[in-house]
Amino acid sequence: MELEVKTMVGLMMDKYASQILLGTSSHPKGIREISREYNIPVTVCYRRIKKLVEMGLLMEEKKGKRIKYRSKIEDFNAVMDFERNKLVISMVADGERYDVETNIL
């Protein structure tokens, strides 16, 4: 999985994407369950989930005829290092660690 800083920051700053990832971190949930629990419109839920699955941050689990989703993110940390003028992001997803940094300005 190859993630760019801009993509990672954008996802974590997106209210719906971060709610979906956090809400599915402990156990898988279906789209309608996520939609109800976090008050996310169903169509928005579908779009965000599709994007998160394509990026490899969310996995599908088939439960009979239903599909449930589970976050692959195990840990996420973002630090603004003003002395070095850097944004440093660390993430563990699906057992792999990703560390990226970029200039703040």
Backbone as a printed PyTorch tensor [residue, N CA C, xyz], in Angstrom:
tensor([[[  0.8550,  -1.1730,   0.0000],
         [  0.0000,   0.0000,   0.0000],
         [  0.9010,   1.2350,   0.0000]],

        [[  0.7510,   2.0790,  -0.9550],
         [  1.5540,   3.2850,  -1.0850],
         [  0.6540,   4.4920,  -0.8520]],

        [[  0.8920,   5.2150,   0.2360],
         [  0.0670,   6.3730,   0.5580],
         [  0.9140,   7.6350,   0.5710]],

        [[  0.3910,   8.6850,  -0.0160],
         [  1.0640,   9.9720,  -0.0070],
         [  0.6170,  10.7610,   1.2130]],

        [[  1.4460,  11.7150,   1.6300],
         [  1.1330,  12.5470,   2.7860],
         [ -0.1910,  13.2670,   2.5780]],

        [[ -0.3590,  13.8690,   1.4240],
         [ -1.5770,  14.6350,   1.1420],
         [ -2.8180,  13.7500,   1.2760]],

        [[ -2.7320,  12.5280,   0.7850],
         [ -3.8460,  11.5930,   0.8550],
         [ -4.1370,  11.2030,   2.3030]],

        [[ -3.0910,  10.8960,   3.0650],
         [ -3.2650,  10.4980,   4.4650],
         [ -3.8790,  11.6220,   5.2890]],

        [[ -3.3450,  12.8240,   5.1370],
         [ -3.8650,  13.9660,   5.8910],
         [ -5.3060,  14.2440,   5.4830]],

        [[ -5.5770,  14.2070,   4.1970],
         [ -6.9320,  14.4500,   3.7020],
         [ -7.9340,  13.4670,   4.2810]],

        [[ -7.5570,  12.2040,   4.3410],
         [ -8.4550,  11.1870,   4.8980],
         [ -8.7120,  11.3870,   6.3820]],

        [[ -7.6660,  11.6620,   7.1270],
         [ -7.8320,  11.8120,   8.5670],
         [ -8.5620,  13.1130,   8.9200]],

        [[ -8.5090,  14.0860,   8.0460],
         [ -9.2160,  15.3480,   8.2800],
         [-10.6580,  15.2770,   7.7840]],

        [[-10.9720,  14.2730,   6.9800],
         [-12.3360,  14.1040,   6.4800],
         [-13.1850,  13.4890,   7.5870]],

        [[-14.1950,  14.2220,   8.0150],
         [-15.0410,  13.7910,   9.1290],
         [-15.6180,  12.3920,   8.9200]],

        [[-16.1870,  12.1500,   7.7480],
         [-16.8540,  10.8700,   7.5010],
         [-15.8620,   9.7180,   7.3880]],

        [[-14.7620,   9.9310,   6.6740],
         [-13.7670,   8.8600,   6.5240],
         [-13.1760,   8.4750,   7.8760]],

        [[-12.8630,   9.4760,   8.6990],
         [-12.2810,   9.1650,  10.0090],
         [-13.3030,   8.4800,  10.9170]],

        [[-14.5770,   8.8600,  10.8310],
         [-15.6150,   8.1800,  11.6220],
         [-15.7600,   6.7240,  11.1910]],

        [[-15.7140,   6.4860,   9.8920],
         [-15.8290,   5.1160,   9.3780],
         [-14.6510,   4.2730,   9.8450]],

        [[-13.4340,   4.8130,   9.7260],
         [-12.2480,   4.0670,  10.1440],
         [-12.2600,   3.7980,  11.6490]],

        [[-12.6100,   4.7910,  12.4320],
         [-12.6590,   4.6100,  13.8790],
         [-13.7950,   3.6670,  14.2700]],

        [[-14.9450,   3.8340,  13.6480],
         [-16.1120,   3.0270,  13.9810],
         [-15.9960,   1.5640,  13.6190]],

        [[-15.1120,   1.2370,  12.7000],
         [-14.9410,  -0.1570,  12.2800],
         [-13.6320,  -0.7550,  12.8000]],

        [[-12.9790,  -0.0610,  13.7210],
         [-11.6820,  -0.5480,  14.1960],
         [-11.8040,  -1.7340,  15.1560]],

        [[-12.8860,  -1.8040,  15.9240],
         [-12.9930,  -2.8940,  16.9010],
         [-13.7520,  -4.1050,  16.3760]],

        [[-14.7370,  -3.8780,  15.4960],
         [-15.4470,  -4.9990,  14.8730],
         [-16.1010,  -4.5250,  13.5750]],

        [[-16.3070,  -5.4500,  12.6390],
         [-16.8620,  -5.0650,  11.3300],
         [-18.3100,  -4.5870,  11.4350]],

        [[-18.6470,  -3.6510,  10.5540],
         [-20.0060,  -3.1060,  10.5150],
         [-20.4570,  -2.9670,   9.0710]],

        [[-21.7630,  -3.0540,   8.8700],
         [-22.3420,  -2.8440,   7.5560],
         [-22.5570,  -1.3650,   7.2790]],

        [[-22.7980,  -1.0410,   6.0210],
         [-22.9680,   0.3570,   5.6120],
         [-24.1240,   1.0140,   6.3510]],

        [[-25.2570,   0.3560,   6.4100],
         [-26.4160,   0.9670,   7.0780],
         [-26.1670,   1.1780,   8.5740]],

        [[-25.4590,   0.2490,   9.1990],
         [-25.1220,   0.3840,  10.6140],
         [-24.2040,   1.5920,  10.8320]],

        [[-23.2050,   1.7360,   9.9790],
         [-22.2870,   2.8760,  10.0640],
         [-23.0610,   4.1760,   9.8350]],

        [[-23.9050,   4.1670,   8.8300],
         [-24.6980,   5.3470,   8.4890],
         [-25.5560,   5.8050,   9.6690]],

        [[-26.2490,   4.8680,  10.2900],
         [-27.1140,   5.1960,  11.4390],
         [-26.3020,   5.6540,  12.6460]],

        [[-25.2520,   4.9070,  12.9580],
         [-24.4700,   5.1730,  14.1670],
         [-23.7820,   6.5430,  14.1360]],

        [[-23.3100,   6.9530,  12.9590],
         [-22.5650,   8.2050,  12.8540],
         [-23.3150,   9.3020,  12.1060]],

        [[-24.5900,   9.0240,  11.7880],
         [-25.4250,  10.0070,  11.1030],
         [-24.7800,  10.4740,   9.7860]],

        [[-24.2830,   9.5090,   9.0340],
         [-23.6830,   9.7700,   7.7200],
         [-24.7070,   9.3600,   6.6740]],

        [[-25.0170,  10.2440,   5.7190],
         [-25.9410,   9.8380,   4.6590],
         [-25.4370,   8.5610,   3.9670]],

        [[-26.3500,   7.6540,   3.6400],
         [-25.9780,   6.3500,   3.0730],
         [-25.1460,   6.5050,   1.8000]],

        [[-25.5120,   7.4300,   0.9150],
         [-24.7500,   7.5930,  -0.3310],
         [-23.3250,   8.0710,  -0.0470]],

        [[-23.1750,   8.9490,   0.9410],
         [-21.8350,   9.4180,   1.3230],
         [-21.0440,   8.2520,   1.9110]],

        [[-21.7140,   7.4470,   2.7070],
         [-21.0910,   6.2620,   3.3150],
         [-20.5550,   5.3310,   2.2160]],

        [[-21.3750,   5.0540,   1.2190],
         [-20.9530,   4.2000,   0.1000],
         [-19.6980,   4.7570,  -0.5720]],

        [[-19.7010,   6.0570,  -0.8630],
         [-18.5590,   6.6740,  -1.5610],
         [-17.2830,   6.6110,  -0.7300]],

        [[-17.3810,   6.9590,   0.5530],
         [-16.1900,   6.9430,   1.4100],
         [-15.6790,   5.5180,   1.5890]],

        [[-16.5750,   4.5820,   1.8030],
         [-16.1650,   3.1860,   1.9870],
         [-15.4860,   2.6670,   0.7280]],

        [[-16.0370,   2.9670,  -0.4310],
         [-15.4170,   2.5320,  -1.6880],
         [-13.9940,   3.0680,  -1.7900]],

        [[-13.8120,   4.3450,  -1.4690],
         [-12.4870,   4.9570,  -1.5390],
         [-11.5270,   4.3260,  -0.5280]],

        [[-12.0000,   4.0870,   0.6900],
         [-11.1560,   3.4950,   1.7270],
         [-10.7650,   2.0590,   1.3900]],

        [[-11.6780,   1.3070,   0.7800],
         [-11.3710,  -0.0680,   0.3460],
         [-10.3330,  -0.0250,  -0.7740]],

        [[-10.5300,   0.8690,  -1.7590],
         [ -9.5850,   0.9960,  -2.8790],
         [ -8.1900,   1.3590,  -2.3880]],

        [[ -8.1130,   2.1690,  -1.3300],
         [ -6.8150,   2.5940,  -0.7890],
         [ -6.1780,   1.5330,   0.1010]],

        [[ -6.9490,   0.4930,   0.4300],
         [ -6.4100,  -0.5770,   1.2630],
         [ -6.4950,  -0.3030,   2.7570]],

        [[ -7.2820,   0.7040,   3.1600],
         [ -7.3990,   1.0400,   4.5700],
         [ -8.6000,   0.3890,   5.2410]],

        [[ -9.4990,  -0.1590,   4.4440],
         [-10.7050,  -0.7990,   4.9400],
         [-10.8520,  -2.1140,   4.1950]],

        [[-11.2090,  -3.1780,   4.9070],
         [-11.3810,  -4.4600,   4.2250],
         [-12.8240,  -4.9210,   4.3200]],

        [[-13.2200,  -5.6480,   3.3080],
         [-14.5730,  -6.2090,   3.2490],
         [-14.5660,  -7.6010,   3.8680]],

        [[-15.6030,  -7.8830,   4.6470],
         [-15.7910,  -9.2210,   5.2110],
         [-17.1980,  -9.6600,   4.8580]],

        [[-17.3110, -10.7500,   4.1300],
         [-18.6300, -11.2540,   3.7540],
         [-19.2050, -12.0780,   4.8860]],

        [[-20.4080, -11.7180,   5.2910],
         [-21.1400, -12.4330,   6.3400],
         [-22.4510, -12.8920,   5.7240]],

        [[-22.4530, -14.0850,   5.1440],
         [-23.6250, -14.5460,   4.4100],
         [-23.7830, -13.7080,   3.1530]],

        [[-24.9450, -13.1020,   2.9870],
         [-25.1770, -12.2450,   1.8240],
         [-24.7520, -10.8020,   2.0790]],

        [[-24.4520, -10.4930,   3.3070],
         [-24.1040,  -9.1230,   3.6750],
         [-22.5980,  -8.9130,   3.6710]],

        [[-22.2100,  -7.6700,   3.3980],
         [-20.8010,  -7.3000,   3.4560],
         [-20.6220,  -6.3400,   4.6250]],

        [[-19.6340,  -6.6410,   5.4540],
         [-19.2850,  -5.7550,   6.5600],
         [-17.8640,  -5.2670,   6.3270]],

        [[-17.5470,  -4.1730,   6.9690],
         [-16.2560,  -3.5320,   6.7480],
         [-15.5070,  -3.3720,   8.0600]],

        [[-14.1800,  -3.5550,   7.9750],
         [-13.3150,  -3.4110,   9.1490],
         [-12.0930,  -2.5730,   8.7630]],

        [[-11.7470,  -1.6470,   9.6440],
         [-10.5710,  -0.8120,   9.4420],
         [ -9.2990,  -1.6430,   9.5590]],

        [[ -8.3420,  -1.3800,   8.6870],
         [ -7.0400,  -2.0380,   8.7730],
         [ -6.0550,  -1.2100,   9.6010]],

        [[ -6.4430,   0.0200,   9.9590],
         [ -5.5490,   0.8970,  10.7140],
         [ -5.5200,   0.4650,  12.1740]],

        [[ -4.3170,   0.1860,  12.6430],
         [ -4.1250,  -0.2260,  14.0250],
         [ -3.6430,   0.9370,  14.8860]],

        [[ -2.9380,   1.8820,  14.2670],
         [ -2.4130,   3.0320,  15.0040],
         [ -2.1820,   4.1750,  14.0150]],

        [[ -2.4340,   5.3880,  14.4680],
         [ -2.2160,   6.5710,  13.6260],
         [ -1.7410,   7.7010,  14.5160]],

        [[ -0.6860,   8.3910,  14.0770],
         [ -0.1240,   9.4810,  14.8560],
         [  0.3640,  10.5670,  13.9030]],

        [[  0.0070,  11.8120,  14.1780],
         [  0.4840,  12.9490,  13.3850],
         [  1.0650,  13.9880,  14.3380]],

        [[  2.2710,  14.4600,  14.0200],
         [  2.9530,  15.4370,  14.8680],
         [  3.4550,  16.5750,  13.9950]],

        [[  3.1940,  17.8000,  14.4550],
         [  3.7460,  18.9660,  13.7720],
         [  5.0240,  19.3560,  14.5050]],

        [[  6.1550,  19.2240,  13.8260],
         [  7.4610,  19.5480,  14.3960],
         [  7.8380,  20.9390,  13.8980]],

        [[  7.5620,  21.9460,  14.7220],
         [  7.7840,  23.3330,  14.2970],
         [  9.2630,  23.6920,  14.2250]],

        [[ 10.0960,  23.0280,  15.0100],
         [ 11.5300,  23.2970,  14.9540],
         [ 12.1210,  22.8950,  13.6060]],

        [[ 11.6350,  21.7920,  13.0640],
         [ 12.1300,  21.3190,  11.7520],
         [ 11.1970,  21.7090,  10.6180]],

        [[ 10.0710,  22.3620,  10.9470],
         [  9.0760,  22.7640,   9.9490],
         [  8.5450,  21.5490,   9.1810]],

        [[  8.2010,  20.4760,   9.9270],
         [  7.7440,  19.2280,   9.3180],
         [  6.4490,  18.7430,   9.9490]],

        [[  5.6350,  18.0990,   9.1250],
         [  4.4950,  17.3200,   9.5910],
         [  4.9320,  15.8720,   9.4620]],

        [[  4.9350,  15.1430,  10.5810],
         [  5.3890,  13.7600,  10.6070],
         [  4.1810,  12.8660,  10.9080]],

        [[  3.9220,  11.9230,  10.0280],
         [  2.7850,  11.0200,  10.1860],
         [  3.2990,   9.5880,  10.2610]],

        [[  2.8080,   8.8720,  11.2750],
         [  3.1220,   7.4440,  11.4260],
         [  1.8090,   6.6880,  11.4860]],

        [[  1.7510,   5.5730,  10.7810],
         [  0.5340,   4.7690,  10.7630],
         [  0.9130,   3.3020,  10.6720]],

        [[  0.1720,   2.4720,  11.4030],
         [  0.3080,   1.0240,  11.2810],
         [ -1.0130,   0.5250,  10.7170]],

        [[ -0.9330,  -0.1100,   9.5570],
         [ -2.1260,  -0.6350,   8.8930],
         [ -1.8280,  -2.0330,   8.3910]],

        [[ -2.6810,  -2.9670,   8.7640],
         [ -2.5480,  -4.3540,   8.3190],
         [ -1.1630,  -4.9190,   8.6490]],

        [[ -0.6450,  -4.5280,   9.8220],
         [  0.6390,  -5.0520,  10.2790],
         [  1.8650,  -4.3610,   9.7150]],

        [[  1.6920,  -3.3890,   8.8340],
         [  2.8280,  -2.6730,   8.2530],
         [  2.8710,  -1.2530,   8.7680]],

        [[  4.0740,  -0.7490,   9.0030],
         [  4.2560,   0.6180,   9.4860],
         [  4.5820,   1.5400,   8.3120]],

        [[  3.9470,   2.7010,   8.3040],
         [  4.1730,   3.7220,   7.2920],
         [  4.5720,   5.0090,   7.9940]],

        [[  5.6880,   5.5730,   7.6090],
         [  6.1520,   6.8410,   8.1580],
         [  6.3930,   7.7910,   6.9920]],

        [[  5.7600,   8.9420,   7.0760],
         [  5.9560,   9.9580,   6.0440],
         [  6.1030,  11.3130,   6.7090]],

        [[  6.8030,  12.1950,   6.0400],
         [  6.8940,  13.5550,   6.5360],
         [  6.9490,  14.5190,   5.3670]],

        [[  6.4870,  15.7310,   5.6460],
         [  6.4590,  16.7630,   4.6260],
         [  6.6520,  18.1030,   5.2910]],

        [[  7.0590,  19.0840,   4.5220],
         [  7.2020,  20.4380,   5.0460],
         [  5.8430,  21.0180,   5.3900]],

        [[  5.7810,  21.7820,   6.4660],
         [  4.5340,  22.4110,   6.8770],
         [  4.2150,  23.5590,   5.9230]],

        [[  5.1880,  24.3780,   5.6400],
         [  4.9760,  25.5190,   4.7390],
         [  5.7670,  25.3690,   3.4710]]])
